[in-house]
Amino acid sequence: MTPLHNTENETYEEYLLRIGSNKDELNLSWNDIASLMNEFLNEDFSESKYRKEYHLLNRGISIGVKKSESNEYIQEIEDKTVQLQKERFKYQDQKREYTNLIRQQARFEHLRDEVSVAIAELAKLKPLKPEICVQATDSKKAISLWSDFHIGSEFKNSFNTYNIIVFRDRLKTLVEKTIQYSIKNNVSELIVANLGDALHGAIHVSARVQSGEDVINQIQIAAESMAESLAELSKYHKKIKFINIIGNHSRLISNKNESIFRENLEYLIPWFLETRLKDFANIEIVRDEDGLYIEDINGEKHVFVHGDLDPAATSAKNLPQILGFVPKYIYSGHIHHNYEKEFGLTEVIVSGSLMGPDDYAVSKRYFASPMQKYIVLDGSEIECTYKIKFK
């Protein structure tokens, strides 16, 4: 027989449902049930409260039983379970991507810290101090295109030899020729445009095989070589503007699809130069935005890019669509050979590489002499171009 009073650990709802369901067997009226429930709760409610609550509880149980037996309810549970799993996987993917981002940033910051130590040591061993030897009397401008140094690459083939020693010799010749042409043309302001791929990097198997210097050394050699070259050039010009454009060989992650555009080792170069050349008032260091730099020269727009994102054959057509204006000149590198062509109002000028043909180029029967360009301006127009070739 069902006891009238509540059992141990029995909840209010369980107690109400039990005696309400057995009220006839227990010979109870709702007034009797109200008395029992008030005693249980230490309250003084009417039978109406308990009768209504009993029917609501009983109805809820019936609906729950019916839903649990229906396919619709089961499917609803399965759908919510699948959705929960999807959200869990999304969270795991986001967490993994965030971890990768933090790892890349940490690596970049580690490299920057290593270069910081190198700068401090170099400043002690080889301080760079401003020294003015000759100043042109004219206000003429010139552009020296530095492109595709590929520092760290080492190879020897039938057509070309390249290593750190050869690089230094060619860079020395480039600086000497630049000074010679500036004096000859009475140039007072020089734009030095580093068009990218100063480092050989490690993005391809061939790059890793042919690289004789690790990435940190490549950065140090590239930045210090440029700092010393700019210091020498500053003696012969009233003003030097150094433009730094990042290339594709210097990206931090070898996989192009996984690489973050701004995680590029060549962003360390202007940061290095700003510290190393801080005493040189006539040297200005600027860097690209989104892989390009726009220089206004006498009211005309000159655009500097690397060339991997803006191919020579299409840049004159595509760049105006995103820039909102038609450039006078577009300067680039990347393809490792001399190229100049007019496309309507825009002329595209491509410099060669300081490195010259490597083993890959020879295997594909691509050939172009190692060369760089020095361009003399007359106002905003190109007056003449010197092709500086190397042995």
Disulfide bonds with the S-S distance in Angstrom:
none
